[in-house]
Amino acid sequence: MNGMLNIMKPLKNEPWLTKGAIKFLDDNLNFEDSLLEIGSGGSTLYFSQKVKKIVSIEFNEIWYKRIFDALIDNKIKNVTLILLKTNSKNISKVYNTYLKGLNEKFNWIISDGVDGTRGAPIILANKLLYDNGWIILDNYNRSKYKKCLSYLKEWKEIIFNAESGRKYSGSGTAFYKKPKSPNLFNDYREG
Ligand SMILES: C[S@@+](CC[C@H](N)C(=O)[O-])C[C@H]1O[C@@H](n2cnc3c(N)ncnc32)[C@H](O)[C@@H]1O
C-alpha cells in the first residue's frame, strides 16, 4: 500500500496488504511455489517463510540495503534480491525492460513497487506466470491501473478491500488467476 513511507520504520515480517489478502496468502501459498516480487519490504521476509524460492526486485538502493541486511540477519537463503540501479525517473520503464528479459516463470507475482509503477508486471503477467498462477495488485482500484487491468479481464478476480476508516484512497488488494491455456496440440500427430 502507499501512504507515507518512512525508511526508518521497523521492518515487520508481513506484507503491506489488506488483512483479507494476507489471510488468503496464508491459506494458499505453497512451500513448493516460486514467487516474483516487484517492490521489496517486510513482505520479502514473510514470503521467504511461505514459498520455496523468491526473486525480489528493488530500485531504491537504501531500501535494498535494508532488506539485504534483514535477509542476512535472519539467515534467509531462498531470496534472490535484485537491485535495479537506475538514474531514470521512469521506474515503470526500468521494471518493464527487466521483466521482459526475465526468462523464467513463477506461481505468484506481487506487483507492489512504488505507486504508479505497478502496471508493467500486470501487462507481462501472462508471460511470467505458470497457468493457474496468481498476480497480486495492491491499490488495484486507483484509476491509473484501470487500463493495464483490462489485460486480465478473462482472469478470475478476488478482491480484498481495506477495513473501513482508512485515510488514503485505493486501499484494496486484488488477486488475478491466470487461466489454464487450452492444449491446442492434444490431437496433433507428427507425419
Ligand atoms: C509499497 S512499497 C513495497 C512494500 C512491500 N512489498 C511490502 O509489502 O512490505 C513500494 C516501495 O516503496 C519503498 N519502500 C517500502 N517501504 C518503505 C519504507 N518504510 N520507507 C521508504 N520507502 C519504502 C521501496 O522502494 C518499495 O519497493
The ligand as an SDF file (V2000), in Angstrom:
LIG
                    3D

 27 29  0  0  0  0  0  0  0  0999 V2000
    4.5520   -0.4560   -1.4050 C   0  0  0  0  0  0  0  0  0  0  0  0
    6.2430   -0.4820   -1.0160 S   0  0  0  0  0  0  0  0  0  0  0  0
    6.6250   -2.2260   -1.0660 C   0  0  0  0  0  0  0  0  0  0  0  0
    6.0400   -2.9270    0.1010 C   0  0  0  0  0  0  0  0  0  0  0  0
    6.4080   -4.3690    0.2220 C   0  0  0  0  0  0  0  0  0  0  0  0
    6.0370   -5.1720   -0.9420 N   0  0  0  0  0  0  0  0  0  0  0  0
    5.7060   -4.9400    1.4530 C   0  0  0  0  0  0  0  0  0  0  0  0
    4.5280   -5.3920    1.3390 O   0  0  0  0  0  0  0  0  0  0  0  0
    6.3250   -4.9500    2.5110 O   0  0  0  0  0  0  0  0  0  0  0  0
    6.9170    0.0680   -2.5420 C   0  0  0  0  0  0  0  0  0  0  0  0
    8.3250    0.6550   -2.4870 C   0  0  0  0  0  0  0  0  0  0  0  0
    8.3980    1.6690   -1.5310 O   0  0  0  0  0  0  0  0  0  0  0  0
    9.6900    1.7140   -0.9750 C   0  0  0  0  0  0  0  0  0  0  0  0
    9.5230    1.4850    0.4630 N   0  0  0  0  0  0  0  0  0  0  0  0
    8.9370    0.4520    1.0680 C   0  0  0  0  0  0  0  0  0  0  0  0
    8.8600    0.6070    2.3960 N   0  0  0  0  0  0  0  0  0  0  0  0
    9.4330    1.7870    2.6350 C   0  0  0  0  0  0  0  0  0  0  0  0
    9.6570    2.4960    3.8200 C   0  0  0  0  0  0  0  0  0  0  0  0
    9.2840    2.0360    5.0100 N   0  0  0  0  0  0  0  0  0  0  0  0
   10.2500    3.6810    3.7090 N   0  0  0  0  0  0  0  0  0  0  0  0
   10.6470    4.1350    2.4960 C   0  0  0  0  0  0  0  0  0  0  0  0
   10.4670    3.5080    1.3280 N   0  0  0  0  0  0  0  0  0  0  0  0
    9.8620    2.3370    1.4070 C   0  0  0  0  0  0  0  0  0  0  0  0
   10.5290    0.6490   -1.6450 C   0  0  0  0  0  0  0  0  0  0  0  0
   11.2130    1.2040   -2.7440 O   0  0  0  0  0  0  0  0  0  0  0  0
    9.4310   -0.3040   -2.1040 C   0  0  0  0  0  0  0  0  0  0  0  0
    9.8150   -1.0600   -3.2160 O   0  0  0  0  0  0  0  0  0  0  0  0
  1  2  1  0
  2  3  1  0
  2 10  1  0
  3  4  1  0
  4  5  1  0
  5  6  1  0
  5  7  1  0
  7  8  2  0
  7  9  1  0
 10 11  1  0
 11 12  1  0
 11 26  1  0
 12 13  1  0
 13 14  1  0
 13 24  1  0
 14 15  1  0
 14 23  1  0
 15 16  2  0
 16 17  1  0
 17 18  1  0
 17 23  2  0
 18 19  1  0
 18 20  2  0
 20 21  1  0
 21 22  2  0
 22 23  1  0
 24 25  1  0
 24 26  1  0
 26 27  1  0
M  CHG  2   2   1   9  -1
M  END
$$$$
